[in-house]
Amino acid sequence: MNIDQKFDRILARAAELRDGLASGIGGEAFVAASRELSELVPIEERINALNEARKARDDAEAMLADPEMKALAEAEIFELKQKIPELEFALRLALLPKDAADDKPAILEIRPAAGGDEAGLFAAELFAAYQRYAQLQGWRFEILELSESELGGLKEGIAEINGRSVFARLKFESGVHRVQRVPATETQGRIHTSTVTVAVLPEAEDVDIEVNETDLRIDVYRASGAGGQHVNKTESAVRITHLPTGIVVAMQEERSQHKNRAKAMKILRARIYEQQRASLSATRAADRKSQVGTGDRSERIRTYNFPQGRVSDHRINLTIHKIDRVMMGEFDDIIEALIADDQAARLAADQ
C-alpha cells in the first residue's frame, strides 16, 4: 500500500466513524468511536491540507500555458514546491506509531552515583532543575521521597509529575548524567568529575500492570532521619519487595504507614511497568544504534561542564553553551533535539 492509499483509508475511516456517531450508537461503542475519531481528526486535517496544496499546484501548472498568467503561476508553483514536502513530512511524523506511555504521568528518580558529596550536591541541583522545568511546562510536581545529606546534597529524590505529554518529553532523560566542576569543598581549585543517575518511569495504572498481593513482601519499620520524636515511636516506614522481579521500594516520607504504602506501591508499579517496557523495547530494537528511551542507565548520556559553561548530550552530539539557563530548568532545546533525533530514526526505519 502506497502512502496515498493509506491517506484514502484514513479519510474513509474518519467518515465511517462520523456516520456511526451520527446514527446514535451508545455505550462503549460510542466511547471507542469518539476516541478513535479524535485521534484521526488531526491527521485528517493534514491530509486535506496536503490534497489542497497538491490540487493548487496542478492548477497552477495548467496555467503556465497562458502567457498572461505564467508569472503568477510560476510564483505559486515555487511556493507550493516548498510547502508540499513540509506537509508530507508532517504527515509522516503524525503516522508514526505512538508510544503508549507518552501521555502518562511520570515518576522521576534521581540519585548520586560516583563522586561522594559532590555527586549528592549536583543531584540536588538537578532535581531542583527538573522541578523548575515542570513549573515552566505547567505540570504538577509532587515530591514522593526526599532524602538529604548533612551538606544539603541529595541521597535520593523521587517525584511524581502530572501534566500534558509528561513522559513523552522526559523519557529521554533516563541515564547517567556527569558533572565537571570545582566543588565548593575543593580548596585547591581542582575540577572534579561526578555522576548522577536519572530514571524517568511512566506511571502505571491498574489496566497497565497487575500486581498480586501474594507476590509482595511488606515490611514495616521505624523511620530514620529528620522527623523529631515521631521517628523513634512509630513504625510508619514501609518496604515492599516484589518477589517475582526482586524490585524493592522503601518509603518513609509520610508519618502515616498507609500513605507510605500507597506511595511505595505507586513507585513499585512504575518500576515493574518500565522493566517490562524496557525488555520489550530491547527485544524489538536490539540492533538499534541508540537505545534512547528504553531506560538504559548503564552509560553516560550527558555532561554538564561548569568551567566551560556547556552542556553536551553524547547521544546526539549536541552541545549548548548556556549551562546556567539549563540548571534553571530550561531543558527545551535539549529535549526538542532528542525528540527530533528519535523521530528521524523511526522515519528511517519506517521506509
N, C-alpha and C positions, 0 to 999 in steps of 0.2 A: 504494500500500500504506500503510494507516494504521499507527500505532505499535504497536497491539495485535497486528496481523497480523505485524509484524516480531518482536515478542516470541514469538509462537507458533512462528515459523520457527526462532528461536534455540533454543527448548526442544526442538523436534523434531530439530534438527541435533545438539544435545548428546546426546540419546537415541540417535540413529543412530551417533554416534561411539563411545559406550559399548558398543553392541551389536557394533560392528565389532571393538573391542579385546577384548571377551569371547569373540569367535568364534575368536580365535587368530591374527589376521593378524600378519605379521612383517616384518622388514626395514625398508625406507624407508617403507612404508605405515604401519607401527606408529609410527614416529618422527613422521611427519607428523600422524597422527590424535591422538597424545598431545599434540603441541604445540598443535594447534587446540583440543582439548578443554580444555587448561589455560588457554587464553585465554578460552574461553567460560564456564568454571565461575564466575568472579566475577560475570559478567553474569547467568548463570542464577540464581544465589543472589539477586541483586537483583530479578529478575523474580518469583521465587517469593515474596519478601518483600512486593512490591507487590501481587501477586494475593491474598495472605493478608490484607493490610490492606484491600483493596477488599471482600473477602468479609465481613470483620468489620464493615465499615461497613454493608454491605447487611443483615447480620443484625441489627445494632443498629437500623437504620431500621425493620425489620419489628417490632421490639419496642416501638416508640413507641405502638402501638395498645393495649398492655397498661398500664393505669394504674399497676400496682404496679412495673413495670419501666421506666416512662418516664424517671424521673430518672436512673437508671443508664445507660439507652440514650443520653440526651442528652449525658451526660458523656463517654461513649465516642465518640460521633459528633464531639464538639468536638475531642477528642484526635486522632482519625483524620483530620479535615479539615486538621490541621496536618501530620501525618505523611505522608499520601499525596503531596502536592505535593513534599515533600522527597525521597521515594523516586523520584518521577518525574523530578525534576531530576538526581538522582544517576545514574539510568539513562541519561538523555540525554547526560550527560557521558561515561559509560562507552562509549557507542555512537559517539562522535566518532572519526573516523579518526585513527589514531595516527601520529606522526612516526616513520618507520622508524629514525631515528637516535637516538631518545630514550634507548634503553638502552645506547648505545655509550659507551666511554670518550671523553674529550675532550682536545684539545690546546689549552692556554691560552697565548696570546702577548700580552705587554704591552710597549709601547714608549713613550717620551716623544714628545710632538709639539711644540706651541708652548710656549715658556716657559723654554728653556735649562736651567740647572742645577736650578731648582726643579721643572721637569717631570720630570727624572730622579729627584729625591728622592721625589716623590709616586708615580712609577711603582714605585719600590722598596717603598714603604709599601703600595701597592695589591696588588702581587704577594704580599707577606707576608700581607695580609688574606685573600686568596683561599686561601693555603696554610693559614691557621688555619681558614677555613671548611671546607676539605676535611677537616681533622682533626676538626672538630666533627661532620661527617657520617659519619665513619668511612671516608673514602675514602683511597686511596693517592696521594700527591702526589710525583711523581718529576721533579726538575729535569733538563731536557734541555740547556738552554743558559742561562747566566747571565753577562752582560757588565756590569761595574760601572764607574762613573766614578770619578775621583780623590776626589770628595766623598762617595762612598758611594751615589750615585744609581744608577739602572738605565739602561743603554743598550738592553738587550734582555733579556727574561726569557721563557723558554719552558718549559712543564711539561706532563707527561702525567698525567692524573688518571683513576684507575680506581675503580670502585665502582658502587653501585646508582643508576640514574637520573641519572648524572652530566650527560650532555648535556641531558637534559630540564630540569634545574634551572639549568644555567649558560648555556643558549643565548641567553637574553635579555640577557646581559652584554656582548655584542659591540657596540662603538660607541665614540664619543668621550666620555671622562669628564673633566669640568672641575673644577679645584680653585681655590678662592678663599681665600687666607690670607696672612699676613705671613711671608715666608720667613725662615729662620734667618739668612740672609746680609743681610737688609734692615736697614739702620741707622736709617732714619727712620720705621719703623713703618707703611710703606705696604702696602696689600693688593695682592697680585699675582694675576693670573689665568693659569693654565697648563692645558695639556691633555695627556691621555694616551690612547693608543688601546689598546683591548682587543679581542682576537679569540678567540672560542671555537669550535673546529672539531671536528666529530665525527671520531673516529679511524677511518680507512678500513681495511677488511680486504680480503683478496685477492678475495673474492666481490663486493665493492662496486665496485672500480675496478681496471682492469688497466693497468699501466704497462709499456710496451715498452722494453727496453733500448736499442733503436735510436732512441728518442725522447729519450734522455738525453745530455747532455754533462757529463762528470765531470772536474773539475779538482782536483788536489791541490796543496797549498802549505804553507809553514811557518806554524805558528800564531803569533799575536801576542798580546801582553799578558802577564798573570801566568803563571808556569809554570816559572821557573828556566831552567837551561841547556838543557833539553829543547826550549824554544821555537825555538832557532836551529839545531837539529841535525836535526830530523825533519820530513818532510813529512807530518804527520798530519792537517792540516786538509783538509776536503773541501767543495767547492762543486758542487752538482748543479743543472743547468739543464734544465727540461722544455721542449724546443723547441716543441712544438705550442701551449703556453699562455704560454710566456715566464716561468713561475714559477721563481724561483731560491731555493735554500736552501743556506746555508753553515753548517758545524758544525765547531767546534774544541774543544769542551768536554772530550773524551776525549783521552788520549795515543795511543790506537790508531786508526789510519786506518780499520780495519774497523768499530770501534764508532761512529766519527763518521759513516761512510757509512750504517750501519744507522739511526742516529737521524735523519739528514737525510732518508732515504727515508721514514721514518715521518711526518715533518712534511710532506714533499712530497705524499705520498698524501692526507693530511688536507686540504691546501690545494686540491688538484685536486678532491677529492670535494666540498668545501664550495663551490667555484666552480660545479660542476655543479648542486648543490642550490640555490644562490642563483639561478642562471639559471632553473631550473625554477620556483622559487617566484615569481620576478618575473613570469614568463610567466603563471602561473596566477592571480596576485593583483595584477596591475598597477594595478587601480583601488582597492586597499585603502587606507584612510586611513593605517594603520600598517603599517610593514614590519618589525615586531618579529619577530625570529627568522630573518630572511633573511640576516643577516651584513652588512647595510649599515652601513658605518662612516663614512659621509660627513658625519654631523651629530652634534651633541652630544646625548647621551641622558640624562646625569645630571650634577648639580653637587654638589660637596662644599664647603660653605661653613663654614669653621672658626670665624670670628669669631661667627657666629650659631648654631653648633653643629647645623647642619641638613644633611640630605642630601635632594635633590629629584630625582625621576625625571620628566623632562619628557614622556615618552610617555604617562603615565597621571595626570599632575598629582598625584603623591604626594610629600608632604614629611613627613619624620620628624625629630624633634629629639633624636637620640642618635648623633651622629657618632662619638663615642669608641667606642661599642659596635660600630658598623658597621666601623670600622677595626680592631677586634679580631676581625673575621670573622663578626659576627652579621648576615648578609645575608638571613635568612629572611623578615623582614617585607616587604622589597622584592621578593624573588623570588616569594613567595606572591601578592603583589598583581599582579605581572606575569603569572603563570600564570593567575590568576582573570580578568584582563582579556582574555587571549588566548582562554580558554575561552568567555567571554561573546561575543566577536566571532565565534568559529566557530559557536556555537549560533545566533546571529542569522543568520549566513549559511546555516545548515542548514535554516532554517524555510521 
